[in-house]
Amino acid sequence: MTNEGSFAALLPLVIFMAVMVGISIFVRHQQAGKNFVGNYFIGNRELGGFVLAMTTVATYSSVSSFVGGPGMAFQIGFGWIYMAVVQVTAIFLVLGIFGKRVALLARKFNAVTVVDIIRARFNSDLLAAISAFVIVLFFCSTMTAQFVGGAKLFSAVTGYSYETGLILFGLVVVIYTSIGGFRAVALTDTCCALIMMVGIVLLLHYVLQAGGGYEQIMTSIENNHPEMLEPFSFGNMPWTIYFTQWLLVGICTIALPQSVVRGISYKNTQGLHSAMLIGTVVVGFMNIGINFTGILAHGVLTGSPADYGGVDNIIPTTIVTVMPKELVGLAIIGPLAASISTISGLLIVASSAIIKDVYLHYNPNTESSKLRILSMATTAIIGAAVFVIALTPPSLIWLINMFAFGGLETAFFWTLLLGLFWKGANKAGAMLSTVGGTIIYCATQAAGFKILNLHQITIGITVSLILFLIGSYFGKNSDKETLEKFFPKN
């Protein structure tokens, strides 16, 4: 790629990043004088339906959705889409199951984070601290994957180095998240989601054009890769992947803290209902659109993913191959927007886990000015630490992402679901489930141990349920006052 082409690809991204920082500065100015904690960590519960939908979608749709996912679709075929389409239900389920329940409880207890609600439900500072630790631990894994994926994509498309991309968009996302807090994250996420959709449409159009049209591409696939048209891809897409991925990126995602916290932030019920519908449509469009584009890339790329350096390089190579030089910079913003929106969403929740759930709980009288500095500094430090880790990039982004998804789901699925909807849930059950389930999940991941070749989420989620039920049966019941607050008779 020529220097001129590289600069043409770089310029739209620089402008986009500048807009993101500008939004955060504007939000910071607008929030001056308001309650800092409520504004910085949940946007003062003022999100409307459209912004709520877009920020939830953008946080959920990570760079692996736009790079690793369609790369796997290129390799597997339509079986990957049949598996991944379960993600279409994610936003509807998380807001439908937890949205209203979490919002009502948050307002009742003046909760700002998911951990606040866990602390109130189980009356345990220790469980709250452990939950905060688990959030930060797995969020750092996810953010590392986003930094790596975004920087690799940047390098492949623009011709600049991996480190340049990491510095450019990595530091910018840390800066604007630190300055603007949750509301800035929500607004920038909305911009990111819109850009993602534009990027998908552009890339799909040029892939079809370069490949000679849909019919010609599909005829070529049918003749040369018939396995791609079969749901199980002639053994390349076994039922075990279907089952475990439906758990990982479908059903169990309802308990991801970064999604559940959105239920605390919306303005009214009308906004919630709108967000459920808008979010479902947008996720469906993005998910099917980008994975379908990965399959159609066979019309312009020959050979296997290994010929292009692995599945993570399929979409970057496709962008460079089919897009006009003057539009490459615009096309790359979509996948990078997925990366930075996920990073910003996780950063603010991780920061709240440390400042709001731990520090402020034990130092409730901290002055607002000091709290502001601590919150912004914590957000920046977490981001900087992940940035440093990403300087030595791991491979297979989607595997890192799935590891973190599985850990968070194991830790919080039953604690939140049973805790908020079952009177019999108690502190012992939640503690055993969160701690025991997470340890078992991580241990089986480290050992590579599987049952029936199923992903370790099946072990983690099963063990955490068993431990929750054992603890709830033998442990002390929740006190009457707590149960009356969470399960009022009226």
C-alpha positions as CSV (number, residue, x, y, z in Angstrom):
1,M,0.0,0.0,0.0
2,T,1.3,3.4,-0.9
3,N,1.9,6.2,1.6
4,E,-0.8,8.2,-0.1
5,G,-3.2,5.2,0.4
6,S,-2.1,4.8,4.0
7,F,-2.7,8.5,4.7
8,A,-6.1,8.3,3.0
9,A,-7.0,5.4,5.2
10,L,-5.8,7.1,8.3
11,L,-7.4,10.5,7.9
12,P,-11.1,9.4,8.4
13,L,-10.1,7.5,11.5
14,V,-8.2,10.5,13.0
15,I,-11.3,12.7,12.4
16,F,-13.6,10.0,14.0
17,M,-11.3,9.8,17.1
18,A,-11.3,13.6,17.4
19,V,-15.1,13.6,17.4
20,M,-15.1,11.0,20.1
21,V,-12.9,13.1,22.3
22,G,-14.9,16.2,21.5
23,I,-18.1,14.4,22.7
24,S,-16.5,13.5,26.0
25,I,-15.4,17.0,26.6
26,F,-18.8,18.3,25.8
27,V,-20.4,15.8,28.1
28,R,-18.0,16.6,30.9
29,H,-18.9,20.3,30.5
30,Q,-22.6,19.5,30.6
31,Q,-22.2,17.4,33.8
32,A,-20.4,20.1,35.7
33,G,-22.1,20.7,39.0
34,K,-24.3,17.6,38.9
35,N,-24.0,14.5,41.2
36,F,-20.7,13.1,40.1
37,V,-21.2,9.4,40.9
38,G,-24.6,9.1,39.3
39,N,-23.5,11.0,36.2
40,Y,-20.0,9.4,35.7
41,F,-21.1,5.8,36.2
42,I,-24.7,5.5,34.9
43,G,-25.4,8.8,33.1
44,N,-27.8,9.9,35.9
45,R,-30.4,7.3,34.6
46,E,-31.4,9.6,31.6
47,L,-30.8,7.3,28.6
48,G,-33.5,7.3,26.0
49,G,-34.5,4.2,24.0
50,F,-32.4,4.8,21.0
51,V,-29.2,5.6,22.9
52,L,-29.8,2.7,25.3
53,A,-30.2,0.3,22.4
54,M,-27.1,1.5,20.6
55,T,-24.8,1.6,23.7
56,T,-26.0,-2.0,24.6
57,V,-25.4,-3.2,21.1
58,A,-22.1,-1.5,20.7
59,T,-20.7,-2.8,24.0
60,Y,-22.0,-6.3,23.1
61,S,-20.6,-6.2,19.5
62,S,-16.9,-6.5,20.0
63,V,-14.1,-6.5,17.5
64,S,-14.2,-10.3,17.4
65,S,-17.7,-9.9,16.0
66,F,-16.3,-8.0,13.0
67,V,-12.9,-9.7,12.6
68,G,-12.7,-13.2,14.1
69,G,-16.4,-14.0,13.6
70,P,-16.6,-13.4,9.8
71,G,-13.1,-14.9,9.5
72,M,-14.6,-18.1,10.9
73,A,-17.6,-17.8,8.6
74,F,-15.2,-17.6,5.7
75,Q,-13.7,-20.9,6.9
76,I,-16.8,-22.8,8.0
77,G,-19.6,-21.4,5.9
78,F,-23.3,-21.0,6.7
79,G,-23.0,-23.2,9.7
80,W,-21.2,-20.3,11.5
81,I,-24.2,-18.0,10.7
82,Y,-26.7,-20.6,12.0
83,M,-24.6,-20.7,15.2
84,A,-24.0,-17.0,15.6
85,V,-27.6,-15.9,14.8
86,V,-28.5,-16.8,18.5
87,Q,-26.9,-13.4,19.3
88,V,-29.9,-11.7,17.8
89,T,-31.8,-12.5,21.0
90,A,-29.2,-11.2,23.4
91,I,-30.3,-7.5,23.7
92,F,-34.0,-8.5,23.9
93,L,-33.4,-11.0,26.6
94,V,-31.0,-9.0,28.8
95,L,-33.3,-5.9,28.8
96,G,-36.5,-8.0,28.9
97,I,-35.5,-10.2,31.8
98,F,-33.3,-7.8,33.8
99,G,-34.1,-4.4,32.5
100,K,-37.1,-3.3,34.4
101,R,-36.3,-5.5,37.5
102,V,-32.8,-4.0,37.8
103,A,-34.1,-0.4,37.2
104,L,-36.7,-0.6,39.9
105,L,-34.3,-2.1,42.4
106,A,-31.6,0.4,41.5
107,R,-33.9,3.3,42.2
108,K,-35.1,1.7,45.4
109,F,-31.5,1.2,46.8
110,N,-29.9,4.1,44.9
111,A,-27.7,1.5,43.2
112,V,-25.2,2.7,40.6
113,T,-23.7,-0.7,39.7
114,V,-24.6,-4.4,39.4
115,V,-22.4,-5.0,42.4
116,D,-24.5,-2.6,44.4
117,I,-27.6,-4.8,43.7
118,I,-25.7,-8.0,44.6
119,R,-24.5,-6.4,47.9
120,A,-28.1,-5.3,48.8
121,R,-29.6,-8.7,47.9
122,F,-27.1,-10.9,49.8
123,N,-26.0,-8.4,52.5
124,S,-22.3,-9.3,51.9
125,D,-19.5,-6.9,51.5
126,L,-17.2,-9.8,50.8
127,L,-19.3,-11.1,48.0
128,A,-19.5,-7.6,46.6
129,A,-15.7,-7.2,46.7
130,I,-15.2,-10.6,45.1
131,S,-17.7,-9.7,42.4
132,A,-15.8,-6.5,41.7
133,F,-12.6,-8.4,41.4
134,V,-14.1,-10.9,39.0
135,I,-15.4,-8.1,36.8
136,V,-12.1,-6.3,36.6
137,L,-10.2,-9.6,36.0
138,F,-12.3,-10.8,33.0
139,F,-12.9,-7.3,31.7
140,C,-9.1,-6.9,31.3
141,S,-9.0,-10.1,29.3
142,T,-11.8,-8.8,27.0
143,M,-10.3,-5.4,26.7
144,T,-6.9,-6.9,25.7
145,A,-8.6,-8.8,22.9
146,Q,-10.3,-5.5,21.7
147,F,-7.0,-3.6,21.8
148,V,-5.2,-6.4,19.9
149,G,-7.9,-6.9,17.3
150,G,-8.3,-3.2,16.6
151,A,-4.6,-2.6,16.3
152,K,-4.1,-5.6,14.0
153,L,-6.9,-4.5,11.8
154,F,-5.5,-0.9,11.7
155,S,-2.1,-2.2,10.7
156,A,-3.4,-4.6,8.0
157,V,-5.6,-2.0,6.3
158,T,-3.6,1.3,6.7
159,G,-0.1,0.0,6.3
160,Y,1.0,1.7,9.5
161,S,2.5,-0.4,12.3
162,Y,0.6,-2.4,14.9
163,E,2.0,-0.1,17.7
164,T,0.9,3.0,15.9
165,G,-2.7,1.8,15.7
166,L,-2.6,0.7,19.4
167,I,-1.4,4.2,20.4
168,L,-3.8,6.1,18.2
169,F,-7.1,4.5,19.0
170,G,-6.1,2.8,22.3
171,L,-5.0,6.0,24.1
172,V,-8.0,8.0,22.6
173,V,-10.6,5.6,23.9
174,V,-8.9,5.6,27.4
175,I,-8.9,9.5,27.3
176,Y,-12.5,10.0,26.3
177,T,-13.8,7.4,28.6
178,S,-11.8,8.8,31.5
179,I,-13.0,12.4,30.8
180,G,-16.7,11.8,30.0
181,G,-17.8,8.7,32.0
182,F,-20.8,6.7,31.2
183,R,-22.8,9.3,29.3
184,A,-19.9,10.0,27.0
185,V,-19.6,6.2,26.5
186,A,-23.3,5.9,25.7
187,L,-23.2,8.8,23.1
188,T,-19.9,7.6,21.5
189,D,-21.3,4.1,21.5
190,T,-24.2,5.4,19.5
191,C,-21.9,6.9,17.0
192,C,-19.9,3.7,16.8
193,A,-23.0,1.5,16.2
194,L,-24.1,3.8,13.4
195,I,-20.7,3.7,11.8
196,M,-20.6,-0.1,12.2
197,M,-23.8,-0.4,10.1
198,V,-22.5,1.9,7.4
199,G,-19.2,0.0,7.3
200,I,-21.1,-3.4,6.9
201,V,-23.2,-2.0,4.0
202,L,-20.2,-0.6,2.2
203,L,-18.1,-3.7,2.5
204,L,-21.0,-6.0,1.5
205,H,-21.6,-3.8,-1.6
206,Y,-18.0,-3.9,-2.8
207,V,-17.6,-7.6,-2.0
208,L,-20.6,-8.4,-4.2
209,Q,-19.4,-6.1,-6.9
210,A,-15.8,-7.5,-6.9
211,G,-17.1,-11.1,-6.9
212,G,-19.4,-10.6,-9.8
213,G,-22.6,-10.6,-7.9
214,Y,-24.4,-12.9,-5.4
215,E,-25.3,-15.7,-7.8
216,Q,-21.8,-16.0,-9.2
217,I,-20.2,-16.1,-5.8
218,M,-22.7,-18.7,-4.5
219,T,-22.2,-20.8,-7.6
220,S,-18.4,-20.8,-7.0
221,I,-18.9,-21.7,-3.4
222,E,-21.3,-24.6,-4.3
223,N,-18.7,-26.0,-6.8
224,N,-15.6,-25.5,-4.8
225,H,-16.7,-25.5,-1.2
226,P,-20.0,-27.5,-1.0
227,E,-19.4,-28.1,2.7
228,M,-20.0,-24.4,3.4
229,L,-23.6,-24.8,2.5
230,E,-24.2,-27.6,5.0
231,P,-25.1,-26.8,8.6
232,F,-22.4,-29.1,10.1
233,S,-19.9,-28.3,7.3
234,F,-19.1,-31.9,6.7
235,G,-17.9,-32.2,10.3
236,N,-16.1,-28.9,10.6
237,M,-19.0,-27.4,12.6
238,P,-20.0,-30.2,15.1
239,W,-23.1,-30.0,17.3
240,T,-20.8,-29.3,20.3
241,I,-19.9,-25.9,18.9
242,Y,-23.5,-25.1,18.3
243,F,-24.5,-26.0,21.8
244,T,-21.7,-24.2,23.6
245,Q,-21.7,-21.1,21.5
246,W,-25.5,-20.8,22.0
247,L,-24.7,-20.8,25.7
248,L,-21.7,-18.4,25.5
249,V,-23.0,-15.8,23.1
250,G,-26.8,-16.3,23.5
251,I,-28.6,-17.5,26.6
252,C,-25.9,-16.8,29.2
253,T,-25.1,-13.3,28.0
254,I,-28.1,-12.0,29.8
255,A,-26.0,-11.9,33.0
256,L,-23.0,-10.1,31.6
257,P,-22.5,-7.1,34.0
258,Q,-21.7,-4.7,31.1
259,S,-25.1,-5.4,29.7
260,V,-27.1,-5.7,32.9
261,V,-25.8,-2.2,34.1
262,R,-27.6,-0.7,31.1
263,G,-30.9,-1.6,32.9
264,I,-29.9,0.9,35.6
265,S,-29.3,3.7,33.2
266,Y,-32.5,4.1,31.2
267,K,-35.0,6.9,31.7
268,N,-38.4,5.3,31.5
269,T,-40.3,2.1,30.6
270,Q,-41.1,3.4,27.1
271,G,-37.4,3.9,26.5
272,L,-36.7,0.3,27.7
273,H,-39.3,-1.2,25.3
274,S,-38.0,0.9,22.4
275,A,-34.4,-0.2,23.2
276,M,-35.4,-3.9,23.2
277,L,-36.9,-3.6,19.6
278,I,-34.3,-1.3,18.1
279,G,-31.4,-3.3,19.7
280,T,-32.7,-6.6,18.4
281,V,-33.1,-5.3,14.8
282,V,-29.6,-3.7,14.9
283,V,-27.9,-6.7,16.4
284,G,-29.6,-9.0,13.8
285,F,-28.5,-6.7,11.0
286,M,-24.9,-6.5,12.2
287,N,-24.5,-10.2,13.1
288,I,-26.0,-11.7,10.0
289,G,-24.6,-8.9,7.7
290,I,-20.9,-9.2,8.7
291,N,-20.8,-13.0,8.9
292,F,-22.5,-13.2,5.5
293,T,-19.9,-10.9,4.1
294,G,-17.2,-13.2,5.5
295,I,-18.7,-16.1,3.4
296,L,-19.1,-14.0,0.3
297,A,-15.4,-13.0,0.6
298,H,-14.8,-16.3,-1.2
299,G,-15.7,-14.3,-4.3
300,V,-12.6,-12.2,-4.0
301,L,-10.2,-14.3,-1.9
302,T,-8.9,-17.7,-2.9
303,G,-7.3,-20.4,-0.7
304,S,-7.7,-21.0,3.0
305,P,-7.4,-18.6,6.0
306,A,-3.9,-19.8,6.6
307,D,-2.9,-18.3,3.3
308,Y,-3.8,-14.9,4.7
309,G,-2.2,-15.3,8.1
310,G,-5.3,-16.8,9.9
311,V,-9.0,-16.1,10.3
312,D,-8.4,-12.8,11.9
313,N,-6.9,-11.4,8.7
314,I,-9.7,-12.3,6.3
315,I,-11.8,-9.2,6.8
316,P,-8.8,-6.8,6.8
317,T,-7.5,-8.4,3.6
318,T,-11.0,-8.2,2.1
319,I,-11.3,-4.5,2.9
320,V,-8.0,-3.8,1.2
321,T,-8.8,-5.9,-1.8
322,V,-12.3,-4.7,-2.7
323,M,-12.7,-1.2,-1.3
324,P,-11.7,1.9,-3.3
325,K,-8.6,3.6,-1.8
326,E,-10.6,6.7,-0.8
327,L,-13.2,4.6,1.1
328,V,-10.8,2.2,2.9
329,G,-10.5,4.6,5.8
330,L,-14.3,4.8,6.2
331,A,-14.7,1.1,6.0
332,I,-12.1,0.4,8.8
333,I,-13.9,2.7,11.2
334,G,-16.8,0.2,11.5
335,P,-14.7,-2.7,13.0
336,L,-12.6,-0.3,15.0
337,A,-15.7,1.3,16.3
338,A,-16.8,-2.1,17.6
339,S,-13.4,-2.4,19.4
340,I,-13.4,1.1,21.0
341,S,-17.1,0.9,22.0
342,T,-16.5,-2.4,23.8
343,I,-13.4,-1.1,25.5
344,S,-15.1,2.1,26.7
345,G,-18.1,0.2,28.0
346,L,-15.9,-2.2,29.9
347,L,-13.6,0.5,31.2
348,I,-16.3,2.4,32.9
349,V,-17.8,-0.6,34.5
350,A,-14.4,-1.8,35.7
351,S,-13.7,1.6,37.1
352,S,-17.0,1.6,38.9
353,A,-16.2,-1.8,40.4
354,I,-13.1,-0.4,42.0
355,I,-14.2,3.1,43.0
356,K,-18.0,2.8,43.6
357,D,-18.2,-0.8,44.8
358,V,-15.0,-0.9,46.9
359,Y,-13.4,2.4,47.7
360,L,-16.5,4.5,48.1
361,H,-18.2,1.8,50.1
362,Y,-15.5,2.1,52.8
363,N,-15.0,5.8,52.3
364,P,-18.5,7.2,51.9
365,N,-17.6,10.7,52.9
366,T,-15.0,11.3,50.2
367,E,-15.2,14.8,48.7
368,S,-16.6,15.1,45.3
369,S,-13.5,16.7,43.9
370,K,-11.3,13.9,45.2
371,L,-13.8,11.3,43.9
372,R,-13.7,12.8,40.5
373,I,-9.9,12.6,40.3
374,L,-9.8,9.1,41.7
375,S,-12.5,7.9,39.2
376,M,-10.8,9.4,36.2
377,A,-7.4,8.2,37.3
378,T,-8.6,4.6,37.9
379,T,-10.3,4.5,34.5
380,A,-7.1,5.7,32.9
381,I,-4.8,3.3,34.9
382,I,-6.9,0.3,34.0
383,G,-6.9,1.3,30.3
384,A,-3.2,2.0,30.4
385,A,-2.5,-1.4,32.0
386,V,-4.4,-3.3,29.3
387,F,-2.7,-1.2,26.7
388,V,0.7,-2.3,27.9
389,I,-0.4,-6.0,27.9
390,A,-1.6,-5.6,24.3
391,L,1.8,-4.5,23.2
392,T,2.7,-8.2,23.1
393,P,-0.4,-9.4,21.2
394,P,-1.9,-12.9,21.6
395,S,-3.6,-14.7,18.7
396,L,-7.1,-15.8,18.0
397,I,-9.0,-12.9,19.4
398,W,-12.4,-14.6,19.5
399,L,-11.0,-17.3,21.8
400,I,-9.8,-14.7,24.3
401,N,-13.2,-13.0,24.1
402,M,-15.0,-16.3,24.7
403,F,-12.8,-17.1,27.7
404,A,-13.8,-13.8,29.3
405,F,-17.5,-14.3,28.4
406,G,-17.5,-17.7,30.0
407,G,-15.9,-16.5,33.2
408,L,-18.3,-13.6,33.6
409,E,-21.3,-15.8,32.8
410,T,-20.2,-18.5,35.2
411,A,-19.7,-16.0,38.0
412,F,-22.9,-14.0,37.6
413,F,-25.6,-16.0,35.7
414,W,-27.1,-17.8,38.7
415,T,-26.2,-15.1,41.2
416,L,-28.2,-12.6,39.3
417,L,-31.0,-14.8,37.9
418,L,-31.8,-16.7,41.0
419,G,-30.9,-13.9,43.3
420,L,-33.4,-11.5,41.7
421,F,-36.2,-14.0,41.0
422,W,-36.0,-16.6,43.8
423,K,-36.7,-16.0,47.4
424,G,-34.7,-19.1,48.4
425,A,-31.4,-17.7,47.1
426,N,-29.1,-16.7,50.0
427,K,-25.6,-15.5,50.6
428,A,-24.0,-18.9,51.0
429,G,-25.4,-20.0,47.6
430,A,-24.2,-16.9,45.8
431,M,-20.8,-17.0,47.4
432,L,-20.2,-20.7,46.5
433,S,-21.6,-20.2,43.0
434,T,-19.5,-17.1,42.2
435,V,-16.2,-18.3,43.7
436,G,-16.4,-22.0,43.2
437,G,-17.9,-21.8,39.7
438,T,-15.3,-19.3,38.5
439,I,-12.4,-21.3,40.0
440,I,-13.6,-24.5,38.3
441,Y,-14.1,-22.7,35.0
442,C,-10.6,-21.2,35.0
443,A,-9.0,-24.5,36.2
444,T,-10.7,-26.5,33.4
445,Q,-9.7,-23.8,30.9
446,A,-6.0,-23.9,32.1
447,A,-6.0,-27.7,32.0
448,G,-7.8,-27.9,28.6
449,F,-10.3,-30.3,30.2
450,K,-13.6,-30.8,28.4
451,I,-16.6,-33.1,28.7
452,L,-17.8,-34.5,25.4
453,N,-15.6,-31.9,23.7
454,L,-17.9,-29.1,24.9
455,H,-16.5,-25.7,25.9
456,Q,-15.7,-25.3,29.6
457,I,-18.7,-22.9,30.0
458,T,-20.9,-26.1,30.3
459,I,-18.8,-27.2,33.3
460,G,-18.6,-23.7,34.8
461,I,-22.3,-23.0,34.5
462,T,-23.3,-26.4,35.8
463,V,-21.0,-26.4,38.7
464,S,-22.0,-22.9,39.7
465,L,-25.7,-23.9,39.7
466,I,-25.0,-27.0,41.8
467,L,-23.0,-25.0,44.3
468,F,-25.7,-22.3,44.4
469,L,-28.4,-24.8,45.2
470,I,-26.2,-26.5,47.9
471,G,-25.4,-23.2,49.6
472,S,-29.0,-22.1,49.5
473,Y,-30.2,-25.4,51.0
474,F,-27.7,-25.6,53.8
475,G,-27.0,-21.9,54.3
476,K,-28.9,-19.3,56.4
477,N,-31.9,-17.8,54.7
478,S,-31.9,-14.2,53.7
479,D,-33.4,-12.0,56.4
480,K,-37.0,-11.0,56.2
481,E,-36.3,-7.3,55.7
482,T,-34.2,-8.0,52.6
483,L,-36.8,-10.4,51.1
484,E,-39.6,-7.8,51.7
485,K,-37.6,-5.2,49.8
486,F,-36.8,-7.5,46.9
487,F,-40.1,-9.4,46.8
488,P,-42.8,-7.0,48.1
489,K,-46.2,-8.6,48.5
490,N,-48.0,-5.7,46.7
